Amino acid sequence: YAEGPVHLVMANLPSSWGTITYLNDTVKQQSRISNNAQTFTRASRSSVQTITGGAGFTDVVFNAAQINAAGSFNTSTGVLTVSYAGIYRVSAQVSLDAIVGSEVADIRILQGGSEVQRRTFNAEITRNYPSYTIEFIGYAAAAETFKVQISLSNTHNVFGEAGAAYTTFSAELLSR
């Protein structure tokens, strides 16, 4: 993931598949996805979320859904409840406000309340809007949940802005 506009391209899909239209800052595209075999979710933060340093893990709430093909992403909680059993790719990018000095950031993905992926970032930096990324690919049963959490050594804001893609969440059903 990178800061800036997001470009999604899907090609060579059968015309019999359903249609989803999605928008972002610079792209207006129409792509086709399978109504019966694939789901796709893309969400972001539309405003800042304060994370208290040293307080343990806090849920990152992605409060604006750009694509919610199966209607299973909750923008109030940032929790995805999958509709189908299968292999999923779940990923997130979390961007923070300016950091001066040292910072330890732990970011993790929970599946059904259990940690399935975790990354720790140790940094001695002076940087505006550092971004941390994480991805998980694995099996999920129907009705299982996914969410992203972060723990910081110092208090910072998770950066979010309406219409922008700084802090993002996506999930895709790869195979049923």
C-alpha positions as CSV (number, residue, x, y, z in Angstrom):
1,Y,0.0,0.0,0.0
2,A,1.1,3.6,-0.6
3,E,-0.4,6.9,0.2
4,G,-2.4,8.5,-2.6
5,P,-5.1,7.3,-5.0
6,V,-6.1,3.7,-5.1
7,H,-6.3,1.9,-8.4
8,L,-8.1,-1.4,-8.5
9,V,-8.1,-3.3,-11.8
10,M,-10.0,-6.5,-12.6
11,A,-9.8,-7.9,-16.0
12,N,-11.0,-10.9,-18.1
13,L,-14.1,-11.5,-16.0
14,P,-17.2,-13.1,-17.5
15,S,-19.9,-10.6,-18.5
16,S,-22.5,-12.8,-16.7
17,W,-21.0,-11.7,-13.3
18,G,-22.7,-8.9,-11.3
19,T,-21.5,-5.4,-11.3
20,I,-20.0,-3.2,-8.6
21,T,-19.2,0.5,-9.0
22,Y,-16.7,2.1,-6.6
23,L,-15.2,5.6,-6.3
24,N,-12.2,7.2,-4.8
25,D,-10.3,10.5,-5.1
26,T,-9.2,10.1,-8.7
27,V,-10.7,6.9,-10.0
28,K,-14.2,6.1,-11.1
29,Q,-14.2,2.5,-12.3
30,Q,-16.7,-0.2,-12.8
31,S,-15.6,-3.7,-12.2
32,R,-17.3,-7.0,-12.3
33,I,-17.2,-9.5,-9.5
34,S,-19.0,-12.8,-9.0
35,N,-22.3,-12.5,-7.1
36,N,-22.0,-16.1,-6.0
37,A,-18.3,-16.8,-5.6
38,Q,-16.5,-13.7,-4.5
39,T,-16.8,-11.0,-1.8
40,F,-14.8,-7.9,-1.5
41,T,-14.6,-5.3,1.3
42,R,-12.7,-2.0,1.3
43,A,-13.0,0.5,4.1
44,S,-11.0,3.4,5.5
45,R,-10.9,5.9,8.4
46,S,-12.7,9.1,7.5
47,S,-11.5,11.0,10.6
48,V,-8.7,10.7,13.2
49,Q,-8.9,8.1,16.0
50,T,-6.8,8.6,19.1
51,I,-4.8,5.6,20.4
52,T,-3.5,6.0,24.0
53,G,0.1,4.9,24.3
54,G,0.9,2.1,26.8
55,A,-2.8,1.1,27.1
56,G,-2.5,-2.2,25.2
57,F,-4.3,-3.1,22.0
58,T,-7.1,-0.9,20.7
59,D,-9.5,-1.7,17.8
60,V,-8.9,0.3,14.7
61,V,-12.3,1.4,13.5
62,F,-12.5,1.8,9.7
63,N,-15.6,3.9,9.7
64,A,-16.2,4.5,6.0
65,A,-16.9,1.6,3.6
66,Q,-16.1,2.2,-0.1
67,I,-17.0,-1.4,-1.1
68,N,-19.1,-3.7,1.0
69,A,-20.1,-6.3,-1.5
70,A,-21.5,-8.8,0.9
71,G,-22.8,-6.2,3.4
72,S,-20.8,-7.9,6.1
73,F,-18.5,-5.0,7.2
74,N,-19.6,-3.0,10.2
75,T,-18.3,0.6,10.0
76,S,-19.3,1.3,13.7
77,T,-17.0,-1.4,15.0
78,G,-14.5,-2.1,12.2
79,V,-15.4,-5.8,12.3
80,L,-15.9,-7.9,9.2
81,T,-18.2,-11.0,9.5
82,V,-17.5,-13.2,6.6
83,S,-20.5,-14.6,4.7
84,Y,-18.9,-17.7,3.2
85,A,-16.4,-20.3,4.3
86,G,-13.2,-20.1,2.3
87,I,-9.7,-18.7,1.9
88,Y,-9.5,-15.0,2.6
89,R,-6.9,-12.3,2.2
90,V,-7.3,-9.6,4.9
91,S,-5.0,-6.6,4.9
92,A,-4.7,-3.2,6.6
93,Q,-2.6,-0.1,6.4
94,V,-2.6,2.1,9.5
95,S,-1.1,5.6,9.2
96,L,-0.3,7.8,12.2
97,D,0.2,11.5,12.7
98,A,3.7,12.9,13.0
99,I,6.2,10.9,15.1
100,V,9.2,12.6,16.7
101,G,11.6,10.3,18.6
102,S,11.1,6.6,19.2
103,E,7.9,4.6,18.8
104,V,7.0,1.0,19.1
105,A,3.9,0.0,17.1
106,D,2.3,-3.4,17.3
107,I,-0.4,-4.1,14.7
108,R,-2.4,-7.3,14.6
109,I,-5.3,-9.1,12.8
110,L,-7.7,-11.0,14.9
111,Q,-9.9,-13.8,13.5
112,G,-12.7,-14.8,15.8
113,G,-10.9,-13.1,18.7
114,S,-7.6,-14.9,18.2
115,E,-4.5,-13.3,16.9
116,V,-3.6,-14.7,13.4
117,Q,-1.0,-12.2,12.3
118,R,1.1,-9.6,14.1
119,R,3.9,-7.2,13.2
120,T,6.0,-5.1,15.5
121,F,7.7,-1.9,14.3
122,N,10.4,-0.2,16.3
123,A,11.5,3.2,15.1
124,E,13.7,6.1,15.9
125,I,12.3,8.6,13.5
126,T,11.0,12.0,12.8
127,R,8.3,11.5,10.2
128,N,4.9,12.7,9.2
129,Y,2.3,10.1,8.7
130,P,4.2,6.8,9.0
131,S,2.3,3.8,7.7
132,Y,2.2,0.3,9.0
133,T,0.9,-2.6,6.9
134,I,-0.2,-6.1,7.7
135,E,-1.7,-9.0,5.7
136,F,-3.2,-12.4,6.5
137,I,-4.2,-15.2,4.1
138,G,-6.0,-18.1,5.6
139,Y,-9.2,-20.2,6.0
140,A,-12.3,-18.7,7.7
141,A,-15.6,-20.5,8.4
142,A,-18.8,-18.7,7.6
143,A,-19.8,-16.1,10.2
144,E,-16.2,-15.8,11.5
145,T,-15.0,-12.2,12.3
146,F,-11.9,-10.3,11.5
147,K,-10.7,-7.0,13.0
148,V,-7.4,-5.0,13.2
149,Q,-5.9,-3.7,16.5
150,I,-2.9,-1.5,17.2
151,S,-0.8,-0.9,20.3
152,L,1.5,2.1,20.6
153,S,4.2,3.1,23.1
154,N,3.1,6.8,22.9
155,T,-0.2,8.4,22.3
156,H,-0.9,9.2,18.6
157,N,-3.8,9.7,16.3
158,V,-4.6,7.1,13.6
159,F,-4.8,9.4,10.6
160,G,-8.1,9.5,8.6
161,E,-9.6,11.9,6.2
162,A,-12.9,11.8,4.3
163,G,-12.4,10.6,0.7
164,A,-8.7,9.7,1.3
165,A,-7.0,6.3,1.6
166,Y,-4.4,6.7,4.4
167,T,-5.8,4.2,6.9
168,T,-7.4,1.3,5.0
169,F,-8.8,-2.2,5.5
170,S,-9.6,-4.7,2.8
171,A,-10.7,-8.3,2.6
172,E,-11.2,-10.6,-0.3
173,L,-12.6,-14.2,-0.6
174,L,-10.0,-15.9,-2.7
175,S,-11.5,-19.4,-2.8
176,R,-14.6,-21.2,-1.5
